[in-house]
Every structure is written in structure tokens, then in C-alpha cells.
Amino acid sequence: MLLLAPEGRVALANSASETFLNVSQPVLVEKGWEGLFPDDSPLRSLVAEARASRTDIAAYDLLIEFIGGRRVRADVLIGRLPDREGWLALSFQPRAVTSLVDRQMGQQGAARSAVGVAAMLAHEIKNPLSGIRGAAQLLSESLDEDGQELTGLIISEVDRVRALIDRMEGFTDTRPPQLQRENIHAILGHVRRLAEAGFGKNIAFKERYDPSLPLLLGNRDALVQAFLNLLKNAVEASPPGGAVTLTTAYRQGLRVRAQGTGARVSLPLEVCVIDEGEGAPPAIADHLFEPFVSARREGTGLGLALVAKVVGDHGGIVEYDRREGQTLLRVLLPLAPEMAQ
């Protein structure tokens, strides 16, 4: 947020605006904000219109271009100060609030769809698979080498499908998770050790944690599985010699409507898993957390869908973002009610 005096100068800039504009408050106060944007910037026009019309203005999902080429989509809100004639408050919300709500509802819908599909497949397919595998094993005992090769192929494919069904059964438990106070850094440390001992043994891991974060209310096993999936996704997307970074932070101000109650819930606890890969193809970037959507040819599209389900069960949101050559998978979670006050 910027506080603009009647003559247009910046009287005050909060720390979030310094980060968003990439300029310190002293520089903004001395040199102003207009020089950060081209002459034809819609932001300039909106501020001029607000001054001329003496009305509050809101522009949602506005594409803002900076001098130098950086582009950001944001909600822009321009409001008058009722007790100070001519003064304006110019605020930016880098991610449209409406898109966050839509994403939250979309992830809940995707999770419900995954539950239904998983339950159906587990019931209709898993049991017959045992019969098919057993029959193939019996047949192989009476066949020559070529026949045994074919039955071996049947058995391996049955095992592959069964493993897929086993993964999908993670969606079928619709019971509310059993929650207790958890330290997010203890969970992330455990996940990192698992990764370093297995799929991430050839990747460098980095950590940037906020040590002052309060405890959250969560299910440890479910969160371990979710962050393990995020870490595995990041490792698989990383180039040779790349690194995966884990970050935590406390973000004030982000609130969404809770499912069922309609009450607004704060999601201040942020966990990011960052990799240096190429990111998801644009065609599927908005659907990464839906079941059976994957950027990899060999992927099942269930790992991130399971993450969305677990995070949704905790009342949170998971986001995909691409920034400065890096891919961010961001998890936003609420605190326990008594901790969030």
C-alpha cells in the first residue's frame, strides 16, 4: 500500500509495497512512484481518474508492466481518505483474491472427483487383478520360454496397475483428519531426510525457514505424505546439478472463506517448495492439482491431486507459481484457532 498526498508524492509505503515495487520507501518518497511505470500504464490512468472523479476505484486482475519489462497481475484498489481531502491510498494485491477463492473451490472439487474415481476403481478393478495374476502364474508353469515371457508381461502389468490403485486409495478416506499441534519445521525436516535417503540423493537441498513460526493444527502423517509428494515432484523437475529449496514464512492478510461455514479464515503459514526446472506447460498449469493431469509422460497425475486433497482437508490452499526461472509450489495453511488470534 502507498499513501499518496494531494500533489501525488508518496507520503508512506509499507514493507509489502517495497517488496512488490522493488523500491525502498525513501526512494519512493524522494522520486515518486510514477517513474516505475511506462507513460501509457493503466495504473497512471486509474490514479488520475480517481483524483478527477473523487471516487474509489477497483481494478481486478490488472496486468501491470514496469519499466524494464517486468509484468505482474494484481488487483489494484484506489481509495480516498475520508478525513484528509485529496489523499489517496493505492494498494496492490499481487494475486487476485477471486482467483484464490476459485482455486480453493476447484481443488475441493478435484479432490471430491478423485475420491469418487478412486473408490470405484478400487472396488471394480483391484479384486479381479488378483485372479488375473494368479491365472498368469499357473499358465506360466505349463508354457515354453516364449509363453513364459508373455505371462511375465501380464504379471508385471497387473502389478503396475495394482500399484496405481494402491496410490489412488489414498483419496478414498473421507473422514476428517485427526489433528494435533505440530511443528511444521519438524515435519519438513523429516520429509527432507526421507528424500535425501531415496529419490533426492543426487539433489542439493536448501532451507530458508522462519524460526518464529507458531505451531499449526495438522495431521502429521498426512502432511508428511503431501510434502513428500511436493518434494518428489520438485526433484523430478530439477535439471542435473540443480537444487530444491524449502522455505517457510508468516504471511498476514490472506483470508479465504471456510468450506461449509462461510466464515473467513486466515492462512498465514506459508511453505514453498522451489525447483529450478522448466515448469509446467502453460496448457496444464491451471489444472496441475486435478487427478490424472501430469506434465510428465510417465506421470500418473495423482501426486499433486493427493497434495490438494490433504491441504484442503486442513483448510488450506496449494498454488503453482512460476517466477524468475524457478517453479514454486506454495502451501498456505491456517493456524489453530487459539493461535490465529
Buried (B, 14 or more C-beta within 10 A) or exposed (E): BBBBEEEBBBBBBEEBBBEBBEBEBEBBBEEEBBEBBEEEBBBBEBBEEBBEEEEEBEBBBBEBBBEEEEEBBBBBBBBBEEEEEEBBBBBBBEBBBEBBEEBBBBBBEBBBBBBEBBBEBBEEBBEEBEEBBEBBEEBBEEEEEEEBEEBEEBBEBBEEBBEBBEBBEBBBBEEEBEBEEBBBBEBBBBBBEBBBEEBBEEBEBEEEBEEEBBBBBBBBEBBBBBBBBBBBBBBBBBEEEBBBBBBBBEEEEBBBEEBEEEEEBBBBBBBBBBBBBEBBEEEBBBBBBBBEBBBEEEBBBBBBBBBBBBBBBBBBBBBBBEEEEBBBBBBBBBBBEEBBE
